[in-house]
Amino acid sequence: MAASCSPSRRPIRSRRSFATYRVTNADLGPEEGERTLELEVNGKVAGAMTFTVRKVSSGDAFDPTATWVLDGPWRTHAYIAHNPEGTGADAGMRMHLWASKHDLPGGKPAPIVLRGRVGGRTLFTTHPTHVSAPDFQFYDIPLSIDGTNATLNAARMAGVNGTLTIDVLQGQTVLRTFTIPVTNGSFAEHPLSALDTKEPLRFLSPRVMTINGVISRWQRFWMTR
């Protein structure tokens, strides 16, 4: 199994199992533009992700540096993680997303908050999460009830119907909005998470394998913008 990044298509790194697979030290080339990262298994492309690379100037004439910035599915994808068999802390729902300081007003580090609503009812408002990295970083955010230590869970979702709208906020500014249908408290599966999806290279896995090769009980309910 190997991953490659076009146009060079050079292998980045290979591993024997998905449980220990990592991608590091990708050569993205010297030019701005679009790239496609491909995952190969036994010589066949099993997954692909397209993203862009651009150069951002510091704007300082006395220190004319530039930063390379990636953009792509990190901005448009997120998922709710839920363990239907969980108890205690493991029963709480979480949202996993990617963010960078370039998402924020002025491109400066700041806290973000997630607010989830169905119709006029607010289901959660999370504790602030500080975003400071120039590159997209992965954030695991408990869906806390109005900033308390209680989290959204199956019991609190029981009987909820409609569309859950999740705003990613910095202050009063809405940075992104994700939506997912809810029926009697259950989240809808994303079309790209179906095993028979017509776009297998864009498959969004609803489950994950742990580093010990065990299929996790945590479920992923993907949202895309």
C-alpha positions in Angstrom: 0.0 0.0 0.0 1.4 3.4 -0.9 0.2 7.0 -1.2 1.3 9.4 -3.9 0.7 13.0 -4.7 0.4 14.0 -8.4 1.8 15.5 -10.5 5.0 13.7 -9.3 3.2 10.5 -8.2 6.1 9.5 -6.0 5.3 7.1 -3.2 5.3 8.8 0.2 5.4 5.8 2.5 4.1 2.3 2.6 2.7 0.2 5.4 1.3 -3.3 5.7 -2.0 -2.5 7.4 -4.4 0.4 7.6 -4.0 0.3 11.4 -0.5 1.6 11.3 -0.6 3.6 8.1 0.7 7.2 8.0 1.5 9.7 5.3 4.5 12.0 5.9 7.0 14.2 4.0 4.9 14.7 0.8 6.7 16.6 -2.0 4.1 19.1 -3.2 6.3 20.8 -5.7 7.4 24.5 -6.1 4.3 25.9 -7.8 0.9 27.1 -6.6 -2.2 25.2 -7.8 -4.1 22.0 -7.5 -2.8 18.7 -6.2 -4.4 15.2 -5.9 -3.3 12.8 -3.2 -4.0 9.2 -4.1 -4.0 6.1 -1.9 -2.9 2.9 -3.7 -3.5 -0.6 -2.5 -1.9 -3.5 -4.4 -1.1 -1.1 -7.3 -4.7 0.2 -7.6 -6.0 3.6 -6.6 -8.3 3.1 -3.6 -8.9 6.7 -2.6 -8.2 10.2 -3.8 -8.3 13.7 -2.3 -7.9 17.0 -4.3 -6.6 20.1 -2.6 -4.9 23.4 -3.5 -1.6 24.9 -2.6 -1.1 28.7 -2.5 1.5 31.2 -1.2 0.5 33.9 1.2 2.7 36.9 1.6 3.5 38.4 5.1 2.8 41.9 3.6 5.8 43.2 5.6 8.2 45.1 3.3 10.9 44.8 5.9 10.4 41.1 6.3 9.0 39.8 3.0 8.4 36.2 3.9 5.7 33.9 2.5 3.8 31.0 3.9 2.5 28.0 1.9 -1.2 27.3 2.7 -3.2 24.2 1.9 -6.9 24.3 1.3 -9.4 21.5 0.4 -11.7 19.0 2.2 -10.4 20.1 5.6 -12.6 23.2 5.2 -15.6 21.4 3.7 -15.7 18.2 5.7 -16.6 17.3 9.4 -18.3 14.5 11.2 -20.2 13.8 14.4 -18.7 10.9 16.4 -21.0 8.7 18.5 -20.6 5.4 20.3 -24.1 4.0 20.6 -22.9 1.4 23.1 -20.9 4.0 25.2 -21.6 4.7 28.8 -20.5 7.6 31.0 -18.1 9.9 29.1 -18.1 7.6 26.1 -21.8 8.2 25.6 -21.3 11.8 24.7 -21.3 13.0 21.1 -18.3 14.9 19.7 -17.7 16.8 16.5 -14.4 16.4 14.6 -13.3 19.1 12.2 -10.3 20.8 10.8 -9.4 24.5 11.2 -6.6 26.9 10.8 -6.0 30.5 11.8 -6.4 31.5 8.1 -10.1 30.7 8.6 -10.4 33.4 11.2 -11.0 37.1 10.8 -7.6 38.8 10.0 -5.9 35.4 10.0 -5.1 35.7 13.7 -5.4 33.0 16.4 -8.7 33.1 18.2 -11.2 30.8 19.9 -14.1 29.1 18.0 -17.4 27.8 19.4 -19.8 25.3 17.9 -23.6 26.0 18.1 -26.1 23.3 17.1 -29.8 24.0 16.4 -32.8 22.1 15.1 -35.5 24.7 14.1 -35.6 27.3 16.9 -34.2 24.9 19.5 -30.5 25.1 20.5 -29.1 21.7 21.4 -25.6 22.6 22.3 -23.1 25.5 22.5 -19.6 24.2 23.1 -16.7 25.4 25.2 -14.3 27.7 23.3 -11.6 25.9 21.3 -8.5 27.9 20.5 -7.3 27.8 16.9 -3.8 29.1 16.3 -1.9 26.9 13.7 -1.3 28.2 10.2 -2.0 24.7 8.8 -5.3 22.8 9.2 -5.4 21.0 12.5 -7.7 18.3 13.6 -10.0 19.2 16.5 -12.1 16.8 18.7 -14.8 18.9 20.3 -17.3 17.5 22.9 -20.8 18.8 22.0 -21.4 20.3 25.4 -24.8 21.6 26.5 -24.6 25.4 26.7 -20.9 25.3 27.8 -21.5 23.0 30.7 -19.7 19.6 31.3 -22.8 17.7 30.1 -22.7 16.6 26.5 -25.2 15.8 23.8 -26.1 12.1 23.9 -28.7 9.6 22.6 -31.0 10.3 25.5 -31.0 14.0 24.8 -31.4 13.5 21.1 -34.5 11.2 21.6 -37.5 12.4 19.6 -35.5 15.1 17.7 -36.6 15.5 14.1 -35.5 17.9 11.4 -32.2 19.3 10.2 -29.4 19.8 12.7 -27.6 23.0 11.7 -24.1 23.5 13.2 -22.5 26.9 13.0 -18.7 27.3 13.6 -18.5 30.7 15.3 -15.7 33.1 16.1 -17.4 35.7 18.3 -20.6 36.5 16.4 -19.1 35.7 13.0 -20.2 32.4 11.3 -17.1 30.8 9.7 -18.8 27.7 8.4 -22.1 25.9 8.6 -22.7 22.2 8.5 -26.1 20.4 8.3 -27.3 16.9 8.8 -30.8 15.4 8.8 -32.1 13.9 12.0 -34.9 11.4 12.3 -36.2 10.4 15.8 -32.8 11.4 17.2 -30.7 9.4 14.7 -28.3 11.1 12.2 -28.6 10.4 8.5 -25.7 8.5 6.8 -23.8 10.5 4.2 -24.3 9.2 0.7 -20.5 8.8 0.4 -20.5 6.5 3.5 -22.6 3.8 1.8 -20.6 0.7 0.9 -22.1 0.8 -2.5 -21.4 4.5 -3.2 -21.1 5.3 -6.9 -18.0 7.4 -6.0 -15.7 4.9 -4.2 -12.6 7.1 -4.4 -14.4 9.7 -2.3 -15.6 7.2 0.3 -16.2 8.6 3.8 -15.8 5.8 6.2 -18.5 5.6 8.9 -16.3 3.4 11.1 -12.5 3.3 11.9 -10.0 0.6 12.8 -7.9 1.1 15.9 -4.2 0.7 15.9 -4.7 -2.8 17.3 -6.7 -3.8 14.2 -10.0 -3.7 16.0 -13.1 -2.1 14.4 -14.1 0.8 16.7 -17.6 1.0 18.0 -17.6 4.7 17.4 -19.6 5.8 14.4 -18.9 8.7 12.1 -21.7 10.7 10.7 -20.1 12.8 8.0 -21.2 16.3 6.9 -20.0 18.1 3.8 -20.5 21.7 2.5 
